[in-house]
Amino acid sequence: MPRTKDNFTGRIFRSLWLPAMLSSLGWALSDMADAVVVGQKLGAVGLAAIGLILPVYMINCMFAHGLGLGGSVRYSRLLGQGKTQEAADSFRGVFALSLLFSVMTAVLGSVFMEPLLALLGTRPTDGALYAATRDYLQILVAATPLFYLSNVLNYYLRNDGSQRRAGFGSVTGNVCDILLNLLLVLVLDMGTRGAALSTALGQIITVCIYLPGFFGEKHTLRFAPPQRGWCAPTLSALRAGMATSVQYLYQMLFFLVCNNLLLRLGGETAVAVFDILQNTSYLILYLFEGTGRAMQPILSTYQGEHNRRGKKTALRLGFTAGLAVGGALIALVELWPRGVCLLFGIAGSQAEALAFTALRLYGAAALFAGINILLCSFYQACENEKPSFLLETLRGAVLLIPLTFVCYGLGLERFWLLFPLTEAASLALFLLLGIGGRYRKTELPAERIFQRTILSNMTDVMDVCRELEAFCESWDADAKQQMLSAMTVEELGMAILKHGFHGRTDGYIQLTAIMTEDGELELHLRDDATTFNPFDMDTHRASQSEAFDMDSMGVLVIKKRAKSFFYRRYQGYNTLIIKI
């Protein structure tokens, strides 16, 4: 067996991917539910109304996902470096800023409701379309803080090892949203107001399920006032998250332009088809985004511990899983567009033929869009925001907006070529600009990183200790540092074999040693033993001559001589970080 085999990333990815898929599926069905039930009840007018409010939804997504993603990437990296207090403080700042932004947005949106409706493209003279849009928008704006909280808390729960709670809360809230839609819209005939109210109630249920994940001793996350000086690092996290969430700003601008152009080309029917297209895209693209969310905690953690092999494995697994599930749905849409029309209540109407054309052209675009989403997720999670920002800007503004006007000139039937042209051209241009490794982030030289997989036997522990000592010597570490590094791996390895594996012979310990440029040695150990923290061993008895404990004695020496040490049970594995 190769001594550097990655025995952990696949299992960690699978444990994160299924909850992320369930969450994404729940979000997609919840977002689609409004259009489905409103389309069944109100037809093209209801679908057009939901399409017109999309820009407001996008601006909320931009800040909510920007704060959640940027903050959680930083949080995971800090935990990967053993900086628990700094990680907890960063969460408090992001939570405070999300509350501030969301309340301001809700107040401003409510005060300027009429100008906002005019900006979206509808006025009182539009009659039923204006009324349906206003009814939905009033509740959507008032519920803005709920939307922020559910998204930000979901990001942090997944990065704190509570991915099951994150997935369960998301799925439960979205299922309730769907059921409430059926009740309020189809049964009680509340129209678009009922659809918006069901969404708000679903968010309340989701947040209530998330909250217990922020209480109790086993959680690093805590609700508390932010520390002094919280604003600057929190805004920095938002800027980092905006590298990906800027897509929502571009989509907002695109929706404003596109809705107005489509109203000119085909009126309510054209906007209704566009809304069907957008809701279909939720089902497909949310699966790619969910795969990106599953990769993110792994990539961010590995970024902190310089685990390059693990990052490559996570990227490969993410692309394989994302393209498999996304590709299956794309094939379904291409082969059965009539099923989509039946779902949204326009089968047999004058909009059906136009929807067939639009859906098939969008299916061709979705595969390129999925690849773009996964690439952005990878760069964002590795805190390399520039490539992510570039790709999102290409596909969301630089190419999309001009091509919208070009395709507008082609007429209504060919307008939908906009999507495959934009996604394919964006990917091609991004890859062309990246030739020569321009997107590579400056990192620690590979020769400063020592990585081995230790099998669950004493001989392997001793062999790796000798290799580690030679690695330290090659970087001119003094004798004390060489001895302490080898001793640390030996003593902790033996303790894990005895107290963690309990005689198992099929376990693994992954060691990553990093010699920093300032001469500090970082040791990262990950094992698949039962929950066991060597630093919790009773080292007090080790110092008493009448009750000498050899296992505890070695841990006691490490505690006294190491610069810092940190234990974390993460994604079902024990993780240790020791700095020497």
Protein Blocks (a to p, Z undefined) as FASTA:
>chain_A
ZZkbcfklmmmmmmmmmmmmmmmmmmmmmmmmmmmmmmmmnommlmmmmmmmmmmmmmmm
mmmmmmmmmmmmmmmmmmmnopaklmmmmmmmmmmmmmmmmmmmmmmmmmmmmmmmmmno
pafklommmmmmmmmmmmmmmmmmmmmmmmmmmmmmmmnopammmmmmmmmmmmmmmmmm
mmmmmmnonmjmlmmmmmmmmmmmmmmmmmmmmgcjklmbdcddddehklmmmmmmmmmm
mmmmmmmmmmmmmmmmmmmmmmmmnommlmmmmmmmmmmmmmmmmmmmmmmmmmmmmmmm
mmmnopaklmmmmmmmmmmmmmmmmmmmmmmmmmmmmlmmmmnopghiaklmmmmmmmmm
mmmmmmmmmmmmmmmmmmmmnopaklmmmmmmmmmmmmmmmmmmmmmmnojklmmmmmmm
mmmmmmmmmmmmmgghlmpccdddfklpccdddddbfklmmmmmmmmmmmmmmnopafkl
mmmmmmmmmmmmmmmmmmmnnopakbccdddddddfkopacdddddfbdcddfklpcfkl
mmpmklccfklmmmmmmmmmpmbdcdddeehiacddddZZ
